Amino acid sequence: MTSDQFEPAELPTDMPTKRLPIVETLAAAQRREAWKSDTARSLDHPILFWITRGQGRFMVDCRLRGVGPNTAVYIPRNTLFSYEMFAQPQGMVISLPNNEDAGFPRRAALVRATTVQAQGELGGLIDALSREMAQLRTGQRRAIQAHVMMIAVWLDRLLSDQPAENLGKSDRLLSKFSHVVSIGHRDGKSIGEFASDLNVTPTHLTRLTQGSVGKPASALLNERVINAACEALLHTDQPVKLISERLGFSSPAYFTRAFQSQTGQNPTTFRKSRR
């Protein structure tokens, strides 16, 4: 663990093994990216970005939003997203546990803290969470949960000051597409099959994604699949053949061609160069 990444101190063996948060700087999170951060991926847990310096843009639920200093971006689990930051950004990233009781919103949220008080509150909450996770103490897990819930309260308060967002028909469809690709990208489905599941034509779906994020729907699906492949290559010892099968490719050769066309390297070279 580096000085800009905080994970819980080692817990006693008799404690539950539920996933705990990981707090790290934005720079550390960017270094850990398996592939390019501006390509579509999704996570099996929520994540919160707190941007304190710099500008950039986030694609969340197939919608593109600009971000600047003092902006929080909350992304629920199984939500398609990507991000691109410019000009030496700074901030923190919190990988959150799957805990519905924490009170985080069900939908993605992007809010800007416009007051010094709100900015200081979130910074203080993240610092407190990091300190609690840095050393093993009695009641550590409960304290961590309490700090996470307070971050959820902070986000809820800022969202309550904003007008309610009314999603149009196209935005609702894009959100559904984001979710089905997030959970179904390993099924080997074509974009036509995903469109059929959503009761639209591939042409209509592509028109919506192209207009919203500047990419066809097939590109977002391909990026999600290749990101999953990158994660498997870097963080497991699974053979390339098994990875290709689990991602729905008809053959390892087809997987290798698809992977190389996206990343510029074949899977074996990619794995060796990143480890």
C-alpha positions in Angstrom: 0.0 0.0 0.0 1.4 3.4 -1.0 1.1 6.6 1.1 -1.7 7.8 -1.1 -3.9 4.7 -0.8 -5.7 3.6 2.4 -7.0 0.1 3.0 -8.3 -1.2 6.3 -5.7 -2.5 8.8 -5.6 -6.3 9.1 -8.8 -7.5 10.8 -9.0 -10.3 13.3 -9.8 -13.7 11.6 -13.1 -14.0 13.4 -14.5 -10.8 11.9 -16.8 -10.9 8.9 -15.1 -10.6 5.5 -17.5 -8.1 3.9 -15.8 -5.8 1.5 -14.5 -2.6 3.1 -13.8 0.7 1.5 -10.6 1.7 -0.3 -9.6 5.3 -0.2 -6.9 6.6 -2.6 -5.8 9.7 -4.3 -7.0 10.4 -7.8 -3.4 9.9 -9.1 -3.2 6.5 -7.4 -6.5 5.5 -8.9 -5.4 6.5 -12.4 -2.1 4.6 -12.0 -4.1 1.5 -11.1 -6.3 1.7 -14.2 -6.1 -1.6 -16.1 -6.6 0.2 -19.4 -7.4 3.8 -20.4 -9.7 5.7 -18.0 -11.7 7.2 -20.9 -13.0 3.7 -22.0 -16.3 2.3 -20.7 -16.2 0.0 -17.7 -18.4 -0.8 -14.7 -17.8 -2.0 -11.2 -19.5 -4.5 -8.9 -19.5 -1.9 -6.1 -20.2 1.8 -5.9 -17.5 4.4 -6.2 -17.2 8.1 -5.3 -14.9 10.6 -7.0 -14.1 13.9 -5.2 -12.3 16.3 -7.6 -10.6 19.1 -5.8 -8.4 20.5 -8.6 -8.5 20.4 -12.4 -11.1 19.8 -15.0 -12.3 16.9 -17.0 -15.4 15.0 -18.1 -17.2 11.9 -16.9 -19.4 9.6 -19.0 -22.0 8.0 -16.6 -25.0 6.1 -17.8 -24.1 7.0 -21.4 -24.3 10.7 -20.6 -21.3 13.1 -20.8 -20.8 15.7 -18.1 -18.0 18.2 -17.5 -16.4 18.4 -14.0 -14.3 21.0 -12.3 -12.9 21.7 -8.8 -15.0 20.7 -5.8 -17.2 18.2 -7.7 -18.4 14.9 -6.4 -19.3 12.1 -8.8 -21.1 9.1 -7.3 -21.4 6.0 -9.5 -23.6 3.0 -8.3 -22.6 -0.6 -9.0 -23.3 -2.0 -12.5 -23.2 1.5 -14.1 -21.3 2.1 -17.3 -18.8 4.9 -16.9 -15.5 6.4 -18.0 -13.6 9.6 -17.2 -10.9 11.9 -18.5 -9.1 14.5 -16.5 -6.9 17.4 -17.7 -4.3 19.8 -16.3 -2.8 18.0 -13.3 -6.0 17.1 -11.5 -6.2 16.4 -7.8 -8.8 14.6 -5.7 -9.8 11.4 -3.9 -11.5 8.2 -4.9 -13.4 6.0 -2.5 -14.3 2.5 -3.6 -17.4 1.8 -1.5 -18.9 -1.4 -0.1 -22.2 -2.8 -1.3 -24.3 -1.6 1.6 -27.8 -0.4 0.8 -28.2 0.7 4.5 -25.5 3.4 4.0 -28.0 5.6 2.2 -26.3 6.4 -1.1 -28.6 7.2 -4.0 -29.7 4.5 -6.4 -28.9 6.6 -9.4 -25.6 8.2 -10.4 -25.1 11.7 -9.1 -22.8 14.6 -10.0 -22.8 17.6 -7.6 -20.6 20.6 -7.1 -19.9 21.8 -3.6 -20.2 25.6 -4.0 -19.6 26.6 -0.3 -16.4 26.4 1.7 -18.3 24.7 4.4 -19.5 21.8 2.2 -16.0 21.4 0.7 -14.4 21.2 4.1 -17.0 18.8 5.4 -16.4 16.2 2.7 -12.6 16.6 2.9 -12.8 16.1 6.7 -15.0 13.0 6.3 -12.6 11.4 3.9 -9.7 12.2 6.1 -11.5 10.7 9.1 -12.3 7.6 7.1 -8.7 7.3 6.0 -7.4 7.6 9.6 -9.8 5.0 10.9 -8.7 2.6 8.2 -5.0 3.1 8.9 -4.8 1.2 12.2 -6.6 -1.7 13.9 -8.7 -0.6 16.8 -11.7 -1.8 18.7 -14.9 -1.2 16.8 -13.0 -0.4 13.6 -15.6 -1.9 11.3 -18.5 -0.1 12.9 -16.5 3.2 12.8 -15.7 2.7 9.1 -19.4 2.0 8.4 -20.4 5.2 10.3 -17.9 7.3 8.4 -19.2 5.9 5.1 -22.8 6.7 6.1 -21.8 10.3 7.0 -20.4 10.6 3.5 -23.7 9.4 2.1 -25.5 12.0 4.3 -23.2 14.7 2.9 -24.1 13.7 -0.7 -27.8 13.4 0.1 -27.8 17.0 1.6 -26.2 18.5 -1.5 -28.6 16.6 -3.8 -31.5 17.8 -1.8 -30.5 21.4 -2.6 -30.6 20.7 -6.3 -33.7 20.5 -8.4 -34.9 17.0 -9.1 -33.7 15.6 -12.4 -36.4 14.4 -14.7 -35.0 11.9 -17.2 -36.5 12.0 -20.6 -37.3 8.8 -22.6 -34.0 8.7 -24.3 -32.0 9.2 -21.1 -34.0 6.4 -19.5 -33.2 4.1 -22.4 -29.5 5.0 -22.2 -29.5 4.2 -18.5 -31.1 0.8 -19.1 -28.5 0.2 -21.8 -25.8 1.1 -19.4 -27.1 -1.4 -16.9 -27.6 -4.3 -19.2 -24.2 -4.0 -20.7 -22.6 -3.7 -17.3 -24.2 -7.0 -16.1 -24.3 -8.8 -19.5 -21.0 -8.0 -21.2 -19.7 -11.5 -20.5 -22.6 -13.2 -22.4 -21.1 -12.8 -25.9 -24.2 -10.8 -27.0 -24.1 -8.6 -30.0 -25.3 -5.0 -29.9 -28.4 -6.2 -31.9 -29.3 -8.6 -29.1 -28.9 -5.9 -26.5 -31.1 -3.6 -28.5 -33.7 -6.3 -28.9 -33.7 -6.8 -25.1 -34.5 -3.1 -24.8 -37.2 -3.3 -27.5 -35.4 -0.8 -29.9 -33.4 -1.2 -33.1 -29.6 -1.2 -33.1 -29.8 1.9 -35.4 -31.9 3.8 -32.9 -29.7 2.7 -30.0 -26.5 3.8 -31.8 -28.1 7.1 -32.8 -28.7 7.8 -29.1 -25.2 6.9 -27.8 -23.6 8.7 -30.7 -25.5 11.9 -29.9 -25.0 11.6 -26.2 -21.3 10.5 -25.9 -20.0 10.6 -29.4 -19.6 6.8 -29.7 -21.7 4.1 -31.2 -23.3 1.6 -28.9 -21.1 -1.2 -30.2 -17.9 0.8 -29.2 -19.2 1.1 -25.6 -19.9 -2.6 -25.5 -16.5 -3.4 -27.0 -14.7 -1.2 -24.5 -16.6 -2.8 -21.6 -15.6 -6.3 -22.7 -11.9 -5.3 -23.3 -11.8 -3.6 -19.9 -13.0 -6.9 -18.3 -10.3 -8.7 -20.3 -7.6 -6.3 -19.0 -8.7 -6.7 -15.4 -8.6 -10.5 -15.8 -5.1 -10.4 -17.4 -3.7 -8.2 -14.7 -5.3 -9.4 -11.6 -5.7 -13.2 -12.2 -3.5 -16.0 -13.5 -6.3 -17.3 -15.7 -5.1 -18.6 -19.1 -5.9 -16.4 -22.1 -8.1 -19.2 -23.5 -10.2 -19.3 -20.3 -10.6 -15.5 -20.3 -11.8 -15.5 -23.8 -14.3 -18.2 -23.1 -15.6 -16.4 -20.0 -16.1 -13.2 -22.0 -18.1 -15.0 -24.7 -15.6 -15.1 -27.5 -16.0 -17.9 -30.0 -12.3 -18.7 -30.0 -9.0 -17.5 -28.4 -7.8 -16.3 -31.9 -10.9 -14.1 -32.3 -10.3 -12.8 -28.7 -6.7 -12.0 -29.5 -7.5 -10.1 -32.6 -10.2 -8.1 -30.9 -8.0 -7.3 -27.9 -5.0 -6.3 -30.1 -7.2 -4.0 -32.2 -8.3 -2.1 -29.1 -5.1 -2.0 -27.0 -2.3 -2.4 -29.6 -1.0 -5.5 -27.8 -1.9 -9.1 -27.8 -3.2 -10.4 -24.4 0.1 -12.2 -23.4 2.3 -9.2 -24.2 -0.2 -6.9 -22.4 -0.1 -9.1 -19.3 3.7 -9.2 -19.2 4.2 -5.5 -19.8 1.9 -4.4 -17.0 3.1 -6.8 -14.3 
